[in-house]
Amino acid sequence: MRVKVQHEGIGGFSYLDLKNAKSIVDWIAWAEPQYNFNPMIDEWCKECPNELDFNHEAENTRTVSKNLGCRSKHDDNPSANQVDVLIPEVIQSTEKVLISEFMDGIRLNDIESFEAFGVNKQKVVEEITRAYAHQIYVDGFFNGDPHPGNFLVSKEPPHHPILLDFGLTKKLSSSLKQALAKMFLASAEGDHVALLSAFAEMGLKLRLDIPEQAMEITTVFFSSTTPPNESSETMKALVDQREKNMKVIQDKMQLSRKEVKRFNPVDAFPGDIVIFARVLNLLRGLSSTMNVRVVYLDIMRPFAESVLQGSINRGPMVNDQWIYDTPALSDVEAKLRRLLLEMGNDNKILGVQVCAYKDGEVIIDTAAGVLGRYDPRPVQPDSLFPVFSVTKGITAGMLHWLVDNGKLKLEETVASIWPEFGSNRKDLIKVHHVLNHTSGLHNALADIGKENPLLMADWEECLNRIAISIPETEPGQEQLYHYLSFGWICGGIIEHASGKKFKEILEEAFIHPLQIEGELYIGIPPGVESRLATLTTDTDNLKKVSGMSNRKGLPSTFQGDNLVQIVSMVPPLFNMLNIRRGIIPAANGHCSARALARYYAALVDGGVVPPPHSSSFKAALGSHPHIPKFSVESSSKKQGNRGKKLAAALKLRTKKYEQAPTSDPGIVSPSRTNSSRNIPNVTEPGSIPQKGNAGKIFSNPRIHDAFLGAGEYANMAKPDGGFGLGFKRYHSKEGCLIGFGHSGMGGSTGFCDIKNRFAISVTLNKLSFGAETGRIIHLVCSELNIPVPQDYASLAETALEGQLIGDFVHAFHGVSRCSSTESHIDEDCKQPQNAIKIDESMARALITVFGMETNGRIKKEKAKRVVKNLGLICYDEEDEDLDEVPVEEVLGELESDKRNEMLLEAFKIFDVDGDGFIEAVELKRVLECLGLDNGWDMAQIEKMVKVVDLNLDGKVDFSEFELMMG
């Protein structure tokens, strides 16, 4: 056995040393405030008493041994990530005596014995590193003193590392453990957003916005260790990198070389991570001592991933806090939460927010799920979600706001506002053409993602490119969705018409009047990273995209394979800090559902600001600073003039940086700042026109007509188009125009019903094609007894009615759901080698499509045109007298490149009235012919049409029919 005895009086000496160290640290902090080491010394003072209590060490030893599933005594309780180390068993302990199992081993500095016993040094150090990764990330309970003297290596093969001395241990809270894991993975992935979020979660605060430098420092923290013979080169590289980082800080803060040396960019360093930092440094020293190279990213990554994924996988079934704990505001919200639980258990949603207003009052304000695939923190009401094209509805509102304030006219040409835009035949494009998606610039800048996706975040470059772009169609000729160009064209108009920055108009028009500060951005500011949701893709939905044919109303660059590529690259691209911070007015809005719903609640009432948003959530809507400020260290009165001068300089320069950062893409170029169209600050807080207790953001009594392109604005919008003037038009099932709004890729949406004074928003971080959003809106509208917009009704029924269409599709493809009986084929017919076997359902389909008789033959007079046009069979002259041909000859010779032609001919037969669409009544007749109607009435047939009707026009065109036949 091994006996450890504490020396008499050692405690007193330890406390005295700590007291002296504390005094020194306090003196340094007083004389040089930028060098404040108090968090570190405070952490040591807190842990020292525990290290002097051997009972405490005994319990720590047992805990770590059990957590690691050590082979010595705990083979029956292995951990999820088994590590191959040994820990002596504790036999007995008192406060000053510890008796434990004796393990004979080799000390790490005994290189001769290592060679004599054939110990693999690399494997030993890697296993020790794995043991610490397990303790930190999986257990949240780790030994804080991994110096070489606290390890042995067993003499018997396979030479396990032996861990000793657990007096100094650190217990991490669940949230801190997750934050440390997130920091590690952010470093591994180069994810600046996740890194800054992890800093905020663990309480590490910076004094200025330096994401690149923060990433570099963190990456060094987890970088591979280097052997001693490479240490000089490594140190030189680190010194060079530090000089570069200090130069960045010097330029950003406008400090002298002397001042920058005294500047500490860290404002708050959490004491809880002091021991963690010490462990990593000691492990690096251990690797150097053993002269081995350890790749931390490879060794630690599985442990960091396991803690985050383990928390996220705890869905609603096992996590009673999956729905954020706020009281339901209505019966419909209670029912909605049950639906969200169902969808969460089915893995249809990851994180979601839903907020709704009825008659100016909040009736739903629910948050549920987690912030990301590697972010198990709960979604809260103030979490910020990327909402993609939902942003267009906000951008369009800004343009209408300028019109309402007399700074812009919808009939004006864009070139009269923005002269550079008039080049390359764009001089006739008017503002209303842009809003109605009829400017002809639908493909403008479409290749920017292939050239360099990060260019999307370069505001000035994108405006310049839009200004010289070339339209593909004449203005007003064709409505084609401007999926990216819409934002930059509108943005350029907004800045030129106002003479102000885009973000300034957003704040002036909506943020301040609606009191939604800190919860709606087009281009996020530094400091909000910890509230961001992270995007991920529903892979099952992504597979469906690849089978889609060209869609009516979408530009050529937003079709087929291009669409697959766009959807695939969206999550990693739009999770990037540069893209999130850029101004992309068509695609990168970030908001909470409650801010978005409040926006539409104001629009549905003609611009009247709703009463304050009531919520039991700790952070009320509008309580966040819209532009978070970085703190500046306050100077002590004892510092003297030098310290005061520095603190004043920091305060002044930080303020200047926050207000006008040189890297802000929103700064207006000199060519636009001289505009005479200056807008008075009539909607700044405190100067909003009052009407009762509410202000008004629009004064036009016909503002709804302006949004919809209706009434006196009808001549500015395509009458049968899906878009009005900047907003998507929403119709009821009966075809009545009921409201407006805008949806985004992945399912987030915001819309309002004018007649019923209803507004709702949904934000999601797991991207899909909107079926979940449809179910949410369908439930809410149905419970409130108001019309469900046809767009959302169709989405909701996709999942519920898919089986109906499945019957039809399977029948046409020859896969019967109810019969495997083969059709009777004329025995005299010689079957081709590749003849297709057909069952009853297939036969019925062929009867309808080709006029095939029940005997398995096709009447020549009914099918000759189809057969000849497709080149499926050749007619010999001697066969001219044949009245029938075997169906197998037709289908057996069918080549894949002829498939679409056959489908087109089939479509023409289904399309009885020849108008280019299959309508519900025609589909019902087809199903009856196929014998697949199953007694379905017209209401059910109409639902089937909606499932296939992807462009939501109430009927099935050929591209939709082709996809259905898939």
Buried (B, 14 or more C-beta within 10 A) or exposed (E): EEEBEBEEEEBEEBBEEBEEBBEEBBEBBEEEBBEBBBBBBBBBBEBBEBBBBBBBBBBBBBBBBBBBBBBBBBEEEEBEBEBBBBBBBBBEBEEBBBBBBEBEBBEBEBBEBBEEBEBBBBBBBBBBBBBBBBBBBBBBBBBBBBBEEBBBBBBEEEBBBBBBBBBBBBBBEEEBBBBBBBBBBBBBBEBBBBBBBBBBBBBBBBBBBBBEBBBBBBBBBBBBBBEEEEEEEBEEEBEEBBEEBBEBBBEBBBBEEEBBEBBBBBBEBBBBBBBBEBBBEBBBBBBBBBEBBBBBBEBBBBBBBBBBBEBBEBBBEEBEEBBBEBEBBBEBBBBBBEBBBEBBBEEBBBBBBBBBBBEBBBBBBBBBBBBBBBBBBBBBBBBBBBBBBBBBBBBBBBBBBBBBBEBBBBEBBBBBBBEBBBEEEBBBBBBBBBBBBBBBBBBBBBEBBEEEBBBBBBBBBBBBBBBEBEBBBBBBBBBBBBBBBBBBBBBBBBBBBBBBBBBBBBBBBBBBBBBBBBBBBBBBBBBBBBBBBBBBBBEEBBEBBEEBBEBBBBBEBBBBEBBBEBBBEBBBBBBBBBBBBBBBBBBBBBBBBBBBBBBBBBBBBBBBBBEBBEBEBEBBBBEBEBBBEBEBBEBBEEBEEEBEEBBEBBBEBBEEBBEEBEEBBBBBEEBBEEBEBEBEEEBEEEEBEEEEEBBBBBEEEEBBBBBBBBEEBEEBBBEEBBBBBBBBBBBBBEEEBBBBBBBBBBBBBBBBBBEBBBBBBBBBBBBBBBBBBBBBBBBBBBBBEBBBBBBBBBBBBBBBBEEBBEBBBBBBEBEBEBEEEEBEBEEEBEBBEEBBEBBBBBBBBBBBBBBBBEEBBBBBEEBBEBBEEBEBBEEEEEEEEEEBBBBBBBBBBBEEEBEEBBBBBBBBBBBEEEEEBBBBEBBBBBBEBBBBBEEBEEEBBBBBBBBBBBBBBBBBBBBBBBBBBE
